[in-house]
Amino acid sequence: MTEEEAKGNAPPENEVVRVHLQRRGTRTRRVEDPEIWRSCCLDVDKRVVQFSVQVMFSLILIIFSMYMLMNTDNCSEQQVYVSLLTLVIGVFLPNPHPQIPSSHN
């Protein structure tokens, strides 16, 4: 058992740890968060990027489907765009859950 483990300062085993050497020769520990994407000049939360891309893609599909529904006169061609709209709306709407009243004992 190392000295850090005895003090309880050791990071959990499943976290990525980088050790940086400073000018004075002391060692510091920086724990990397797996939910943060790092590049040369930017730190971004992975969940924010995924959510933003999903919303932008969905908005593009909704706007395109609505535009095509307004400009298409043939009913058989409109079915594709109605299906796209209902798919996107169905992804964002939460599933209904029955409200079960709590029983009073």
N, C-alpha and C positions, 0 to 999 in steps of 0.2 A: 504494500500500500504506500503510495507516495504521500508526501507531506500535504499537498493540496487536497487529496482525497480524505485525509484524516481531518482536515479543517472543514470539509464540506464545500470547498470552493471549486471542485472539479465540475466541468460541464457534463450534462447527460451524454451517454454514449452515442445517441443517434444524431447529435448536432455536429456540424462541421466547425472546426476550430482552426484559426490561423494564429500563429505566434509571430509577432513583429518585434524586431530588435530596435530599441531606441538608441540615441547617441550615448547615453550614459551607461549602456550595457544592461539596463533593466529590461525585463521581459513583461510585456502586457499581453492580454488575451482578448481577442475580438471574436465574438460568436456570430457566425453567419446565419441569417434567417433564410430558410429555403423558399419563403414566399416573396422575397425581394429579388428582383432581377437587377443586376448591376452591370453597367457598361463603363466606358472610359469617363463619361461626364454625366451620367444619369443613374439615379436609383429609383426604380419604379416597382410598385406593388403588383405582383402577378395578377391578383384578382381584379384590380382596377383595369388593367389592360384587357383582360379577357372580357369583362363586363362591357367596356367601351366598344370593343370590336363587335360583340354580339348586338348591342343596341344599334350601332351604325348600320350593320348589315341588315338588321330587321327593318329599320326605317327606310332603307333603300328599297327593300322588297315591298313594303307597304305602299310607298309613294309610287313605285313602278306599277304595282297591281291596280291601284286606284286610277292612275292615269290611263292605263290600258282599258279598264272597265268603262271609263267615260268616253273613250274614243273608239270603242269597238261596238259595232251594231249587231254582229252575228252572235246569237245566243250560245252556240256551241263553242265559240272561241272564248267567251266570257267565263266558261266553267273553269278553265285553267287558272285564271286570275282570282276567282272567288276561292278556289281551293288553296292558293298561296296565301291569301288573306286570312282564311280560317286557320291555316297551319301556324302562321306567325302569331296570331291572337291566342290560339290554344296553347302555345309554348309559354306565353307570358301570364296568362290567367292561372291562378292557383286552382288546384283540385278542390271541389266542394267537400267539406267534411260535415257529417251529420252532427248537429248539436244535441248531445245527450244531456238531459237535465240531471243535475246531481241529486241523488236521493238523500233526503233528510232522515236521519235515524233518531 
